[in-house]
Amino acid sequence: MPDRLIEAMNAVPRWLTESEVDEFGIGVDDPMWKDRWDSINAQSRGISKQEYYSRMQRAREQCAAIHDEPAYGQCYFGIVGFSR
């Protein structure tokens, strides 16, 4: 663990800045965890992981212009599918 991260954690309670999150590398998904999570999501939908990725990409493209959260979710999950 970097010394600066320990110092920031021990400082007066505050939120880390975006640059600190980037510097410490704690604002990104763990690739192993993400891969496993994607496998679980694909399996729960009864599709391959490749098909899951294809649907997610299609949903991001087709739903991008929708800014209303419920409508975006309906669009996104309409394409990706709901887990069983």
Protein Blocks (a to p, Z undefined) as FASTA:
>chain_A
ZZklmmmmmmccddddfklmmmnopabccfklmmmmmmmmmmmnopafklmmmmmmmmmm
mmmmpmbfklmmmmmmmmnopaZZ
